[in-house]
Amino acid sequence: MEYFPFQGAGTDTEELIDIITTGAQSIISNITLLEREITKFKSSQKREWMIRGEQYYEGEQDILTRKRKVIGKGGRLEIAENLPNNQILDNQYAKLVDQKVNYQLGKPLTLETDNQAYLDLLQRIFNKRFHRTLRNLGLDALNGGIAWLYPYYNDQGEFTFKRFPNSEILPFWKDAEHTVLDSAVRMYTETGYEGEKEVLYEKVEVYTVSGVRCYVWFNGRLVDDVEKPSISYLSVTDEDGNETLLNWQRVPLIPFKFNSKEIPLLKRVKSLQDGINIMLSDFENNMQEDARSTILILHNYDGQNLGEFRKNLSQYGAVKVRSADGSKGGVESLQIEVNADNYKAILAFFKKALIENGRGYDAKDERMANNPNQMNIQSMYSDIDLDANGIETEFQASFEDLLWFVNVHLANTGQGDYENETVNVIFNRDVLINETESINNAINSLPILSLETIVAQHPWTSDTQLELDRIKKEKENEIDDYKKAFPKRGEVVGKE
């Protein structure tokens, strides 16, 4: 219904590029320009931020490569190997990312549609495994600004979904707002062998509505992949053994954006995260600078040069001095007192600024200490709610694209035509609430709102429809019990 036969297998490279550039003529017109675009993307700042976002989340941060430096000859900074160089990592960024992802996507989605048969099919597709994939998409979107979901049929012919790392995808859009995808390039590494030697190959796949064209990236050039020059999105074999190659009418890559500008979260808070790490590291450095590594003042010292003096002092912990010509010899250390309160104040400032700039929330907020009413809770969540609203807007648009592929799958597998059905996708946010207030508000709203709305908003409800079915069953049981206890006039209880 929504497929058309595969047409790209017999095309050569130049014809494929013509297909790619149907909606992006100003970007790519031939294979040479495609190679240039790939080269530019591989070294672009945008891709670098994607990679850095993932690294910072995993704890690979700038503090781990920091060197202690001192002023050397000519006033230039030089690396000092003899000074304490602690590299303390306090990964507040990862905590912020997890907080935002779990707030938005920690709970399963709620799907609403008037067609019960359609709802049952959607719930099978958007199952717990999909929920895990969706949560990981949220991680990708925050760390890289954008995430990519690939709907496909696996080796068993099952309709399923796969995430592509955002640093692997070079998209080409039909519009300046980046809302309609024209085509895309995926770059990834694959392990292979040349004899008994293990090697890494750089693979390139070009995704269009005519299928996937596969290349090997070699010295900045695209070389056809001889193992699989081109593939289709689906292969169907009939009863006679005839194989038909089919493709979607859209490029099967769905973007899930953190925001409309595709700006990663790390851009907002990197300097603050680095500041936290530096303050903690400097504090420990200063605490470790004892008498053997601080500044020493020598009086009337007669001995070897200062380098040898410091070496002997470090090795033996002792130094010989003498008095001569009426001058008394001795050694003093210049002590610099480390004020822990200063570090504590700066760290508190950095952590608060990181939460505010990252638009998270502080679970240890003072407002929650004495009076955790619903107004204070909502105030604490105000920043993360604003960001969550923007994320939800982007994800709702992505779900519209995703549902197109789901509906096509259902139609082509004979499970029904649901193209014109309306579906509401509800993101259930993991919000701390005052349950007593929420329950009382629900009860007080019962004469005004429907029972279904009240049940959906109740804090103890996990499945609205299941709860409504239970209420209905309980009422039916009550009616049956009433009929048994009070039979109609003329009926005799217990007799046929």
C-alpha positions in Angstrom: 0.0 0.0 0.0 2.6 2.5 1.1 5.6 0.6 -0.4 6.9 0.8 -3.9 9.2 -1.7 -5.7 13.0 -1.2 -5.1 14.6 0.9 -7.9 18.0 1.7 -6.6 19.8 -1.7 -6.9 20.6 -1.2 -10.6 21.6 2.5 -10.4 25.3 3.6 -10.5 26.9 6.1 -8.2 26.0 9.3 -10.2 22.4 8.2 -10.6 22.2 7.6 -6.8 23.5 11.1 -6.1 20.9 12.5 -8.4 18.3 10.7 -6.3 19.8 12.0 -3.1 19.8 15.6 -4.2 16.2 15.7 -5.4 15.3 18.0 -2.4 18.8 19.2 -1.6 20.2 20.5 -4.9 22.1 23.4 -3.2 23.9 21.0 -0.9 25.0 18.0 -3.0 25.0 17.5 -6.8 27.7 14.8 -7.3 29.9 12.3 -5.6 32.8 14.7 -5.1 30.6 17.2 -3.2 29.2 14.3 -1.1 32.7 13.4 -0.1 33.4 17.0 0.8 30.3 17.2 3.0 31.3 14.0 4.8 34.8 15.3 5.4 33.4 18.6 6.7 31.0 16.8 9.0 33.7 14.5 10.4 35.7 17.5 11.7 32.8 19.9 12.4 32.2 21.5 15.8 28.7 20.2 15.8 29.8 16.6 15.6 32.6 17.4 18.2 29.9 18.6 20.6 28.0 15.4 20.1 31.1 13.3 20.9 32.0 15.5 23.9 28.5 15.3 25.3 28.7 11.5 25.3 32.2 11.6 26.8 31.2 14.0 29.6 28.3 11.8 30.5 30.5 8.8 30.7 33.1 10.7 32.9 35.7 11.4 30.3 36.1 15.1 31.1 38.8 17.8 30.6 40.1 17.6 34.2 41.5 14.1 33.4 44.1 15.6 31.0 44.9 18.7 33.1 48.5 19.5 33.9 49.9 21.7 36.6 51.8 24.7 35.2 54.1 27.3 36.6 55.6 30.5 35.2 59.0 29.7 33.5 61.6 31.5 31.6 60.4 34.6 29.8 57.1 34.5 31.7 55.8 31.5 29.7 53.8 28.7 31.4 55.6 25.4 31.7 54.4 22.0 32.9 55.5 21.3 36.4 55.8 17.5 37.0 56.9 17.9 40.7 53.7 19.5 41.9 50.6 17.6 43.1 48.2 17.2 40.2 45.0 15.7 41.4 42.2 15.1 38.9 39.0 15.0 40.9 35.9 14.4 38.9 32.4 15.2 40.3 30.1 14.4 37.4 27.2 16.7 38.1 26.5 16.8 34.3 25.6 13.1 34.2 23.4 13.6 37.2 21.6 16.5 35.4 21.1 14.4 32.3 19.7 11.4 34.2 17.4 13.7 36.1 16.0 15.3 33.0 15.6 12.0 31.1 14.0 10.2 34.0 11.7 13.2 34.7 10.5 13.2 31.1 10.8 9.5 30.0 11.1 7.5 33.2 7.5 6.4 33.1 5.8 4.4 30.3 3.9 6.4 27.7 0.1 6.6 27.8 -1.6 6.2 24.4 -5.1 7.5 23.8 -7.3 6.6 20.8 -11.0 5.9 20.3 -10.3 2.7 18.4 -9.7 0.0 20.9 -8.3 -2.5 18.3 -5.8 0.1 17.2 -4.8 0.8 20.8 -4.1 -2.9 21.4 -1.9 -3.0 18.4 0.0 0.1 19.4 0.6 -1.2 22.9 2.2 -4.3 21.5 4.5 -2.2 19.4 5.3 0.4 22.0 6.1 -2.1 24.6 8.6 -2.1 27.5 11.4 -2.8 25.1 10.5 0.3 23.1 10.2 2.3 26.3 13.9 1.4 27.0 14.8 2.5 23.5 12.9 5.8 23.9 14.6 6.5 27.2 18.0 6.0 25.5 16.9 8.3 22.7 16.3 10.9 25.4 19.9 10.4 26.5 21.2 10.8 23.0 19.1 13.9 22.4 20.4 15.7 25.5 24.0 14.7 25.0 24.1 15.5 21.3 21.2 17.8 20.6 19.5 15.3 18.3 18.8 11.5 18.3 18.0 9.1 15.5 15.5 6.2 15.4 15.5 3.7 12.6 12.4 1.6 12.0 13.2 -1.7 10.3 12.5 -5.4 9.9 14.9 -7.7 11.6 16.2 -11.1 10.3 13.0 -12.7 11.7 10.8 -10.3 9.8 9.7 -8.5 13.0 9.0 -4.8 12.8 11.3 -3.1 15.4 13.4 -0.1 16.1 17.1 0.7 16.4 19.0 3.8 17.7 21.8 5.3 15.6 24.5 7.3 17.4 24.0 11.0 16.5 27.7 11.5 15.6 27.3 8.9 12.9 24.4 10.6 11.0 24.8 13.5 8.5 21.3 14.6 7.5 20.2 16.5 4.5 17.0 18.4 5.0 14.3 19.7 2.6 13.7 22.8 4.6 15.6 25.4 6.6 13.7 24.5 9.8 15.0 20.9 9.7 11.6 19.3 9.9 11.5 17.2 6.7 14.3 14.8 6.0 15.4 14.5 2.4 18.2 11.9 2.8 21.0 11.0 5.2 24.5 9.6 5.4 25.6 7.2 8.2 29.3 6.8 9.0 30.4 4.0 11.3 33.4 1.7 11.9 33.3 -2.1 11.5 35.8 -4.7 12.5 37.2 -7.0 9.8 40.3 -9.1 9.1 43.0 -9.0 6.5 44.5 -12.5 6.9 44.9 -12.9 10.6 45.2 -9.2 11.3 42.3 -7.4 12.8 41.5 -4.1 11.1 38.8 -1.4 11.4 36.9 -0.3 8.3 35.0 3.0 8.0 31.7 2.3 6.3 29.3 4.8 4.8 25.6 4.2 4.1 23.5 6.6 2.1 19.8 6.4 3.0 17.2 7.5 0.5 13.6 6.5 -0.5 15.2 4.2 -3.1 17.1 2.1 -0.5 20.6 2.2 1.0 23.8 2.6 -1.0 26.8 1.2 0.8 30.4 2.5 0.6 33.8 2.1 2.2 35.5 5.3 3.3 39.1 5.1 2.1 41.6 8.0 2.2 38.8 10.6 2.0 37.0 8.9 -0.9 33.9 6.8 -1.3 34.5 3.4 -2.7 31.7 1.0 -3.5 31.3 -1.7 -0.9 31.7 -4.9 -3.0 30.1 -7.1 -0.3 26.8 -5.2 -0.4 26.8 -2.3 -2.9 23.1 -1.6 -2.3 20.3 -2.9 -0.1 16.5 -2.4 0.3 14.6 -1.8 3.5 12.5 -5.0 3.1 12.7 -8.2 1.1 9.5 -10.3 0.5 9.5 -13.8 -1.0 6.2 -15.3 -2.4 5.1 -18.9 -2.5 7.0 -19.5 -5.8 10.3 -18.3 -4.3 10.3 -15.0 -6.2 11.9 -12.2 -4.2 10.6 -8.6 -4.3 12.6 -5.7 -2.8 10.5 -3.0 -1.2 11.2 0.4 0.3 9.4 3.0 2.3 8.0 6.1 0.6 9.9 8.2 3.3 13.5 7.9 4.5 13.2 5.7 7.5 15.2 7.9 9.9 13.3 9.8 12.6 14.9 12.7 14.4 14.2 13.2 18.1 15.5 16.7 19.0 16.4 18.2 22.4 15.4 21.6 21.1 14.6 23.2 17.7 18.2 24.4 17.4 19.6 20.9 18.1 21.9 22.4 20.8 23.3 19.8 23.2 22.9 20.3 27.0 26.6 20.3 27.5 26.9 23.6 25.7 24.9 25.2 28.5 27.0 23.8 31.4 30.4 22.7 30.3 32.3 25.6 31.9 30.5 25.1 35.2 31.2 21.4 35.2 34.8 22.1 34.5 34.9 24.7 37.3 33.6 22.2 39.8 36.3 19.7 38.9 39.0 22.3 39.0 38.0 23.6 42.4 37.9 20.1 43.9 41.3 19.3 42.3 42.9 22.5 43.4 41.7 22.1 47.0 43.3 18.7 47.2 46.5 19.9 45.5 46.8 22.7 48.1 46.1 20.3 51.0 49.0 18.1 49.8 51.6 20.8 49.4 53.4 20.0 52.7 56.9 21.2 53.9 58.6 19.0 51.2 56.8 20.6 48.3 56.0 24.2 49.4 58.3 27.2 49.1 61.4 27.0 51.3 63.4 30.0 52.5 67.1 29.3 53.2 69.3 31.5 55.5 73.1 31.4 55.1 72.9 28.1 53.3 76.2 26.7 52.0 75.8 23.6 49.9 74.8 22.2 46.5 72.5 23.9 44.0 68.8 24.3 44.8 67.7 21.5 42.5 70.0 19.0 44.4 68.8 20.5 47.7 65.2 19.9 47.0 66.0 16.3 45.8 67.9 15.5 49.0 65.2 17.1 51.1 62.5 14.9 49.4 64.6 11.8 49.7 66.0 12.2 53.3 63.7 14.7 54.9 66.6 16.6 56.4 68.9 19.5 55.5 72.2 20.8 56.9 72.7 24.5 57.5 75.5 26.5 59.2 76.2 29.9 60.7 79.0 32.0 59.5 80.2 35.6 59.9 77.8 36.3 62.6 74.8 35.3 60.4 72.6 32.5 61.7 71.7 29.8 59.2 68.2 28.1 59.0 65.4 27.0 56.9 61.8 28.3 56.9 58.8 27.4 54.8 56.4 29.9 53.4 53.0 28.5 54.5 49.8 29.5 52.6 46.7 28.7 54.6 44.0 26.9 52.7 40.6 28.3 53.6 38.2 25.4 53.1 35.2 27.7 53.4 36.2 29.6 50.3 36.2 26.4 48.3 32.9 25.3 49.8 31.3 28.6 48.8 32.5 28.5 45.3 31.5 24.9 44.8 28.0 25.6 46.1 27.8 28.5 43.7 28.9 26.4 40.7 26.5 23.6 41.5 23.6 25.9 41.8 24.5 27.7 38.6 24.8 24.3 36.8 21.3 23.3 37.9 19.9 26.7 36.9 21.6 26.9 33.5 20.9 23.2 32.8 17.3 23.8 33.9 17.1 21.0 36.4 16.0 21.0 40.0 17.6 20.7 43.4 16.1 17.8 45.3 17.7 19.3 48.5 16.0 22.7 48.0 15.4 24.5 51.2 11.7 25.0 50.2 11.3 21.2 50.7 12.7 21.2 54.2 9.9 22.7 56.3 6.8 23.1 54.1 6.7 20.7 51.1 3.3 21.8 49.9 2.3 21.5 46.3 3.0 25.2 45.5 6.6 24.8 46.8 7.0 21.5 44.8 5.8 23.2 41.6 8.1 26.1 42.2 11.1 23.7 42.6 10.1 22.0 39.3 9.5 25.2 37.3 12.8 25.3 35.4 12.8 21.6 34.5 9.1 21.9 33.5 9.9 24.6 31.0 12.6 22.5 29.4 10.4 19.4 29.4 7.7 21.3 27.6 10.1 22.1 24.8 11.4 18.6 24.6 7.8 17.2 24.5 6.9 19.5 21.6 9.8 18.1 19.6 9.1 14.5 20.6 5.4 14.8 19.8 6.3 15.9 16.3 8.7 12.9 16.0 6.0 10.5 17.1 3.8 11.7 14.3 6.5 10.6 11.9 7.0 7.4 13.8 3.3 6.6 13.7 3.3 7.0 9.9 5.7 4.0 9.7 3.7 2.1 12.2 0.5 2.6 10.3 2.1 1.5 7.0 3.4 -1.6 8.7 0.0 -2.4 10.1 -1.7 -1.9 6.7 0.9 -3.9 4.7 0.7 -6.8 7.2 -3.1 -7.0 7.0 -3.7 -5.8 10.5 -5.9 -2.8 9.5 -5.9 0.6 8.0 -5.5 3.2 10.7 -4.1 6.1 8.7 -6.9 8.5 9.7 -7.0 7.5 13.4 -6.1 10.1 15.9 -3.6 9.1 18.7 -2.6 11.2 21.7 0.8 10.3 23.0 1.1 11.4 26.7 4.5 11.6 28.4 4.0 10.8 32.1 6.4 12.9 34.0 8.0 11.6 37.1 7.0 14.5 39.4 7.2 14.6 43.2 3.8 15.5 44.5 1.9 16.0 47.7 -0.4 13.0 47.4 -2.9 14.1 50.1 -3.5 17.4 48.3 -3.7 15.7 44.9 -6.2 13.1 46.1 -8.4 15.7 47.8 -8.4 17.9 44.7 -9.5 14.9 42.6 -12.3 14.0 45.0 -13.5 17.6 45.1 -13.5 17.8 41.2 -15.6 14.6 40.8 -19.0 16.5 40.4 -17.4 18.7 37.7 -15.0 16.3 35.8 -15.7 12.8 34.4 -14.6 9.8 36.3 -12.1 8.9 33.6 -10.3 12.2 34.0 -10.3 11.9 37.8 -8.9 8.3 37.6 -6.2 9.4 35.0 -5.0 12.2 37.4 -5.0 10.1 40.6 -1.5 9.6 41.9 -2.0 5.9 42.4 -3.2 5.2 38.9 -0.7 3.4 36.6 -3.2 2.2 33.9 -6.3 4.4 33.4 -8.3 1.9 31.3 -7.4 -1.0 33.7 -8.6 1.0 36.6 -11.9 2.0 34.9 -12.5 -1.7 34.0 -12.0 -2.6 37.7 -14.4 0.1 38.8 -17.0 -1.2 36.3 -16.5 -4.8 37.4 -16.9 -3.8 41.1 -20.2 -1.9 40.3 -21.5 -4.9 38.4 -20.6 -7.2 41.3 -22.4 -4.8 43.7 -25.6 -4.9 41.5 -25.5 -8.7 41.4 -25.1 -8.9 45.2 -28.0 -6.5 45.6 -30.2 -8.6 43.2 -29.4 -11.7 45.2 -30.2 -10.0 48.5 -33.4 -8.3 47.2 -35.0 -10.3 44.5 -37.9 -8.9 42.5 -41.4 -9.4 43.8 -42.7 -12.9 42.9 -39.2 -14.5 42.7 -38.2 -17.2 45.2 -34.6 -17.2 46.1 -32.9 -20.6 46.0 -35.7 -22.4 44.1 -36.0 -23.2 40.4 
